[in-house]
Amino acid sequence: MDKNMAQVTIIIPNYNGIKYLGVCLDSLERQTVKDFRVLLVDNGSTDGSVEEVKKAYPKVDIFSLDKNYGFCRAVNEGIRLSKTAYVLLLNNDVEADSRFVEELLKAIKKDDKIFSVASKMLQYDD
């Protein structure tokens, strides 16, 4: 993750997601492209998830809200704070394929008229 040359800000809303964040953030570290910034927008978590991310993932930027305002507010705050050409929304319980960012960038850059792209999502059992 090279946030100095970032094309994309990946916004991850979080509320007490400590049990999911490791898998999610590890999958982002394995991306084939590195020119993105990860912004965790925390909704007042009390499970230690913010502290764990600070310790284990120092490249992740964190914006903390004082309480749980919900998904929409977290996303809107993340978009407001992003300074990149593209914004990617990612739930904290997602494990991204290693080509996730690469393929989404490739798709949106095909035509200037494309406003939004989405990825295929597969559900797996715990």
N, C-alpha and C positions, 0 to 999 in steps of 0.2 A: 504494500500500500504506500504510494508516494503522493501524499496530499499536496505537496508543493507544485506538482504538475498535473493535478487532478482534472479530468474531464467530467467526472461523475461524483456526486455525493450520494452515498448509500445511507439512507435514513432508517434507523431501526428504533421504533417506539418500544419502550420497555416498561413493564410494571411487574416487579417481583419475578423476573424471568431467569433467576440464577441457574435453574436446572437446564435451561435451553441454550443460554448464550455461548457456552464453550463450543458446542458443535457448530453453531451459526458462525461465530467469529473465526474458528479454525478453518471453516470452508472458505471464508473470504480470503484468508491468508494463502490459500492454494490456487487462487485465480491465475489464469494465464496472462491476463493484463494486470498491470499494477498501478495504473494512473487513475486511482480513485481514492476518495476520502470516506471514512466511515464515521458517521455521527450517530451516537446513541442518545436518544432523547428519553430521559427517564422521568416517569410519572410518580415521583415520590416513593420509590421502592424502599421497603424495610427489610428485605431478605439478604442484604449484603451484596447484591448484584453489582452495584456501582463500584464498590470498593474492590471487588474481584476483577472487574474489567480494568480498572486503573492499574492494578497490580500485574495482571497476566497479559494485558493487551495495551501497552502504553501508547501505541500509535492511534488508538481509537479516541476520537474527540467525544466528550460527554457534555451534554447540556442537561442540567437537572431542574425540573419543575418542583415547586414546593409541595405539591399534592397530586393525586391522581385526577387529572383533567380529562383523561380518556384518549383514545386513539387519534381522533381528528385533531385535537389541540396539539398533541405531540408531533404529528405529521406536519401541521401548519408551521409550528415553531422550527422544525427541521428545514423545511423549504425556505423559510425566512432567513435562516442562518447559512444556507448553502450559497456558494459563490461560483458554482460550476455551471457549465453549459447544460448538463443533464442531472436529473434527480432520479434516484431509484429507491422505491419503497420496499422494505423487506421486514417481514415479521420476525420476531426474535426466536421463533421455534422452527426456522427454516435451515436446512442444510443445502447450500447451493452447489451445483455442479461446478467443476473447475473452469468451465468455459461460460459460465453464467453471464458475467459482465461483458466478456468479449462478444458473445452472440447477440446480446441486447444492443450493444453499440453498433455492431454490424447492421442489424436490422433497421435501427432508427436513422442511420446515415445513408441508407439506400436512396432516399428521396427527401428533399426539403419539405415536402407537403406532409410527411409523417409527423404526427404530433406525439403519439404514444405507442409504446410496444409493451407486450406482456410475455412472460415465460410460461412454459409448460410446467405444471405442478403435479407431482406424484405424491400420493399419501402412502406412508409406510407405517407398519404397526410398531408399537413400543417394544 
